[in-house]
């Protein structure tokens, strides 16, 4: 059985219960079993600090994933890691891209979860196509279309 926690450190007032479907469908599409992770909603200041301290990039970002399985060694139960989502950045991007906050938050959580599962669009153009293709598949099957298409 897969488990996850969503921790709202930001104080996000909107309903985000739809993320249960996004997360569970991601696990289903990738046939992931017995995994656990945590998704934490934070503000831009905390995200900026984390991005600077852990990635050496002195600005905020939308989502950071900290995977515990980088070495590819899996046990019967998989502790995947943590995803941090900047709610202010998510809101700004939804407005900038001209779509709903539901769509943007779903994309960011799916994107972060795929990173925890070993997908990394920054490694190569081919891996970018794979990761973003999976995001499109997962979100379109839930009638939440991502903004990135190949």
C-alpha positions in Angstrom: 0.0 0.0 0.0 1.3 3.5 -0.9 1.1 6.3 1.6 1.7 10.0 1.6 1.3 13.0 3.7 0.5 16.6 2.5 1.7 19.1 5.1 0.5 22.6 4.7 3.1 24.9 6.3 1.9 27.8 4.1 -1.7 28.0 5.2 -3.2 27.2 1.7 -6.9 27.8 2.1 -8.1 26.1 -1.1 -9.3 22.6 -1.4 -6.5 20.4 -2.7 -8.1 17.0 -2.1 -7.8 16.3 -5.8 -4.1 15.7 -5.3 -5.0 12.3 -3.8 -6.1 11.3 -7.3 -3.0 12.8 -8.9 -0.7 11.0 -6.6 -2.5 7.7 -6.6 -2.8 7.7 -10.4 0.9 8.4 -10.7 1.6 5.4 -8.6 -0.9 3.3 -10.6 0.5 4.3 -14.0 4.1 3.5 -12.9 3.0 0.3 -11.0 4.5 1.6 -7.7 3.7 -0.3 -4.6 4.6 0.1 -0.9 6.0 3.6 -1.2 5.8 6.6 1.0 6.6 10.3 0.6 5.7 13.7 2.0 4.6 16.9 0.1 5.1 20.1 2.0 3.5 23.5 1.0 5.8 26.4 1.8 6.2 30.1 1.0 8.6 31.7 -1.4 11.0 32.8 1.3 11.5 29.3 2.6 11.8 28.0 -1.0 14.4 30.6 -1.9 16.4 29.6 1.2 16.2 25.9 0.3 17.1 26.4 -3.3 20.1 28.5 -2.3 21.3 26.2 0.5 20.8 22.9 -1.3 21.2 23.7 -5.0 23.4 26.9 -4.9 20.7 28.8 -6.9 20.0 32.1 -5.2 16.3 32.5 -6.1 13.0 30.9 -5.5 11.6 28.1 -7.5 8.3 26.3 -7.8 9.1 22.7 -6.6 12.0 20.9 -5.0 12.3 17.2 -4.6 14.6 15.5 -2.2 14.8 11.8 -3.1 16.0 9.2 -0.7 16.5 6.6 -3.4 19.1 8.2 -5.5 21.3 5.1 -5.5 18.5 3.0 -6.9 18.5 0.5 -4.0 14.9 -0.4 -3.2 13.5 -2.4 -0.3 10.1 -4.0 0.2 8.9 -0.6 1.4 10.1 2.5 -0.4 10.7 5.7 1.5 10.8 8.1 -1.5 11.6 11.4 0.1 10.0 14.9 0.2 8.5 17.3 -2.2 8.4 21.0 -1.4 5.9 23.3 -3.3 6.0 27.1 -3.1 2.3 28.0 -3.1 3.0 31.7 -4.0 5.1 30.6 -7.0 2.4 28.0 -8.0 -0.3 30.8 -7.9 1.9 33.2 -10.0 2.7 30.5 -12.6 -1.0 29.5 -12.9 -1.8 33.1 -13.6 1.2 33.6 -16.0 0.3 30.4 -18.0 -3.4 31.3 -18.0 -4.7 28.1 -16.4 -6.2 27.1 -13.0 -4.3 26.7 -9.8 -5.6 23.1 -9.7 -3.9 22.4 -13.0 -0.6 24.1 -11.8 -0.5 22.4 -8.4 -1.3 19.0 -9.9 1.5 19.5 -12.4 4.0 20.4 -9.7 3.1 17.6 -7.4 3.2 15.0 -10.3 6.5 16.5 -11.5 8.0 16.4 -8.0 6.8 12.8 -7.5 8.4 11.7 -10.8 11.7 13.2 -9.6 11.4 11.2 -6.4 10.9 8.1 -8.5 14.1 8.7 -10.5 13.0 10.7 -13.5 15.1 13.7 -14.2 14.4 16.0 -17.2 17.6 17.9 -16.6 19.9 15.0 -17.6 19.1 14.9 -21.3 16.5 15.8 -23.9 15.4 12.2 -24.1 14.8 12.1 -20.3 12.9 15.4 -20.6 10.6 13.8 -23.2 10.0 10.8 -21.0 9.3 12.7 -17.8 7.1 15.4 -19.4 5.4 12.7 -21.5 4.5 10.8 -18.3 3.2 14.0 -16.7 1.0 14.7 -19.7 -0.3 11.1 -19.7 -1.1 11.1 -16.0 -2.7 14.5 -15.9 -4.7 14.1 -19.2 -6.1 10.8 -17.9 -7.4 12.7 -15.0 -8.7 15.5 -17.3 -6.0 17.8 -16.0 -3.8 18.7 -19.0 -0.3 19.8 -18.3 1.1 23.0 -20.0 4.0 21.2 -21.6 3.5 19.1 -24.7 5.8 17.4 -27.1 
